[in-house]
Amino acid sequence: MINMANDIPAWAAILVIFFLLLGSFIIVVGTLGLVRLGDFYQRIHGPAITITLGTGSVLIASMILFSSTHERLVIHELLITAFVFLTAPLGAMMMMRAAVYRGRRQQQRDESK
């Protein structure tokens, strides 16, 4: 693993650095959104974007790194990326729907008192 740094071509190193920095920036922005935004409905957008774009960028960087050092196409990360892209927005949508449903139930209970 230590010798891998010497085996990386310059073009691959530049792409890996770019995607890692992009993914890190997106994850930090999503985290700040989670911390700073007011209510649940605003806070859910930060992690949803972070999971899809930030994780996708990190996985693309991993795919480029291992494909360039192993001299063959490594596509495990593409499968992980596709799974994350499909499940993360659905999970966020289901949490938002559950929150709306819970808010409506609480409002109906308050009205019936």
Secondary structure per residue as TSV (DSSP state, phi and psi in degrees):
chain	resnum	aa	ss	phi	psi
A	1	M	-	360.0	-33.3
A	2	I	T	-70.5	-36.9
A	3	N	T	-73.3	-9.8
A	4	M	H	-64.7	-31.4
A	5	A	H	-63.4	-30.3
A	6	N	H	-80.2	-19.0
A	7	D	H	-91.7	-6.2
A	8	I	-	-81.1	126.4
A	9	P	-	-66.8	155.3
A	10	A	H	-61.3	-40.8
A	11	W	H	-63.9	-38.0
A	12	A	H	-71.2	-38.6
A	13	A	H	-62.7	-40.5
A	14	I	H	-65.0	-43.8
A	15	L	H	-65.3	-41.1
A	16	V	H	-63.6	-45.0
A	17	I	H	-61.9	-43.4
A	18	F	H	-59.7	-49.9
A	19	F	H	-68.5	-34.1
A	20	L	H	-68.0	-42.0
A	21	L	H	-66.6	-40.5
A	22	L	H	-62.3	-47.2
A	23	G	H	-63.4	-39.8
A	24	S	H	-64.8	-42.4
A	25	F	H	-62.5	-44.7
A	26	I	H	-64.1	-40.2
A	27	I	H	-65.6	-40.0
A	28	V	H	-65.5	-42.4
A	29	V	H	-62.7	-42.5
A	30	G	H	-64.0	-37.6
A	31	T	H	-67.2	-42.6
A	32	L	H	-62.6	-38.2
A	33	G	H	-63.3	-38.1
A	34	L	H	-65.1	-39.3
A	35	V	H	-78.0	-39.7
A	36	R	H	-90.8	-26.2
A	37	L	-	-74.6	156.2
A	38	G	-	-75.7	-69.1
A	39	D	S	-106.4	179.6
A	40	F	H	-60.6	-41.4
A	41	Y	H	-65.9	-32.3
A	42	Q	H	-79.6	-37.2
A	43	R	H	-69.6	-24.3
A	44	I	T	-71.0	-22.9
A	45	H	H	-70.8	-35.9
A	46	G	H	-59.2	-56.0
A	47	P	H	-64.5	-33.0
A	48	A	H	-64.2	-43.7
A	49	I	H	-70.3	-40.7
A	50	T	I	-60.5	-44.2
A	51	I	I	-64.3	-44.7
A	52	T	I	-74.9	-54.0
A	53	L	I	-81.0	-44.5
A	54	G	I	-65.4	-47.3
A	55	T	H	-66.6	-37.8
A	56	G	H	-61.6	-41.3
A	57	S	H	-65.3	-42.6
A	58	V	H	-64.6	-40.6
A	59	L	H	-68.5	-35.3
A	60	I	H	-65.8	-40.3
A	61	A	H	-61.8	-41.3
A	62	S	H	-63.9	-40.3
A	63	M	H	-64.5	-42.9
A	64	I	H	-64.8	-42.9
A	65	L	H	-61.2	-52.3
A	66	F	H	-74.6	-29.2
A	67	S	H	-68.3	-36.9
A	68	S	H	-77.5	-29.7
A	69	T	H	-86.7	-28.9
A	70	H	H	-92.8	-3.8
A	71	E	T	58.3	30.5
A	72	R	S	-151.8	160.8
A	73	L	-	-76.2	122.4
A	74	V	-	-104.9	113.5
A	75	I	-	-113.9	8.9
A	76	H	H	-58.2	-37.6
A	77	E	H	-66.3	-30.5
A	78	L	H	-65.0	-38.8
A	79	L	H	-65.9	-41.5
A	80	I	H	-64.9	-43.5
A	81	T	H	-61.3	-44.3
A	82	A	H	-62.4	-41.2
A	83	F	H	-63.7	-44.3
A	84	V	H	-65.9	-42.7
A	85	F	H	-63.4	-30.8
A	86	L	H	-83.6	-36.9
A	87	T	H	-90.8	-32.2
A	88	A	H	-64.2	-49.3
A	89	P	H	-63.9	-35.7
A	90	L	H	-66.2	-40.5
A	91	G	H	-63.4	-42.6
A	92	A	H	-64.7	-40.9
A	93	M	H	-64.0	-40.5
A	94	M	H	-67.2	-37.1
A	95	M	H	-65.4	-39.1
A	96	M	H	-66.1	-41.3
A	97	R	H	-64.6	-39.5
A	98	A	H	-63.9	-38.3
A	99	A	H	-67.0	-40.6
A	100	V	H	-64.0	-44.9
A	101	Y	H	-61.4	-43.6
A	102	R	H	-64.7	-39.7
A	103	G	H	-64.3	-39.8
A	104	R	H	-65.7	-41.7
A	105	R	H	-63.2	-41.1
A	106	Q	H	-65.7	-38.5
A	107	Q	H	-66.3	-39.5
A	108	Q	H	-66.2	-38.0
A	109	R	H	-65.2	-40.4
A	110	D	H	-67.2	-36.3
A	111	E	H	-70.3	-30.6
A	112	S	H	-79.5	-13.0
A	113	K	-	-77.2	360.0
